[in-house]
């Protein structure tokens, strides 16, 4: 992921981030002209809840994904351990993790079942992060999980990307391939003739066009492999926004000021090829605004108000994107509140879990997914395929509506002190005007009759005595209002 300063006014920034990098998002959106892409985006927007997974050899050390081999003096790039004193020794040891990576507990069917039970509807998997280690059976490099150098290569499920996509697709998920445009292992990106200086290419592509063209071909060929050998793919999710045409650099964004070379990999060529194999493919060239950023991906943030284009917030379940022993996981209460706030602004939540070196989630992650799923079984109707409704949020009340605008969903959130929702005698809905034919249902106890009174531009829901001042539900409760 990318460390960037925020450029918009956000409701809040997740306060418990360590190795997770914040991300701003562009306001220059170009609507796709391909009708198949438009249809896919609309379908994806209705899903609301997806699973993200950062997984690679770095999980063995429990360090930040890729960034510890980046020679930048930032908090999330710090090297630790016995090799940390010497950069080149560290990088050599890091890359040698390939020879010990053996996730023998890998079972993608278990992951898919847990995610489906939690109410998730799509998955994005890191096929290659910035360090260049490929979690798929590429023919372009031997730095991959299926290499004989890697112990797991002898496992029947060694091509983990294929196994993951097949398992999740079988359970009805949309699938997306995360792919890093920069590749810090490739000699055509970090040329060994020069030491790496920062996250960027370490030579001037204009002075060495043959090397840059070789890197472009390498990138194109790997993406073509992913578009042709892994079944139906719905999203090409490209990270590493510093690999971009120099003309697109926005110098008002701090991290982009470090881009000094034109790193154009010809996205039009890549996108045309990818869509020739995967019609309707959504391409997400993160932070590079234009026709190849079909939806935007704010990182670890929730916008204050709805945005006028498709978007998802990618947020970690723990503090880190990748596996860290004894990571601190967000509570189920926090995650459900994040989901509802994001959906109330018209976005999707892409929730990240980092699998362990042995190839499984932590018990805590499974517990969170199970608890979310129990809640979603009652409230899914008021999450999927909904649209924002002003005023969006008022104190602990959130507003949503059905796509046909005939139904309003009102959530009352628990407070930050606990999981339980305690209802007062009246719940005041601002901007909601009901008539005599309107019907209010309390989704958490549908048999309870809810009376209401509308005055001016607001409605008071009269809560039955049986529900007042006691636990009415966990995390968030919902009222369904048929207008």
Protein Blocks (a to p, Z undefined) as FASTA:
>chain_A
ZZdddfbdcfbdcfkbckbccddddfbdcddfblklmmmmmmmmmnopacdddddfklmn
opaehklmpccdcfklpcedjklmpmklmmmmmmmmmmmgccfkbcfklmmmmmmmnopa
bdcddfbcfkopacbdcfkbccdfkbmklmklmpmklmmmlmmmmmmmmnopacdddddf
backbmklmgckbccfblbdcbdfklmmmlmmmmmmmmmmmmmmmmmmnojafbdcdehj
lbccfklpcfkbmklmmpmbdcbehlmlmmmmmmmmmghiacddehiacjklmbccdehi
acfbdcfbdcdddddfblbfbdcehiacddfklmmmmmmmmmmnopacdddddddfkopa
cfklmmmmmmmmmmmmmmmmmmgopacddehiacjaccdddfklpaccddddddfkbmbd
cddfbdcdehiacdfkbccddfklmmbccddddehjbccddddfklgopafbghiacddd
dZZ
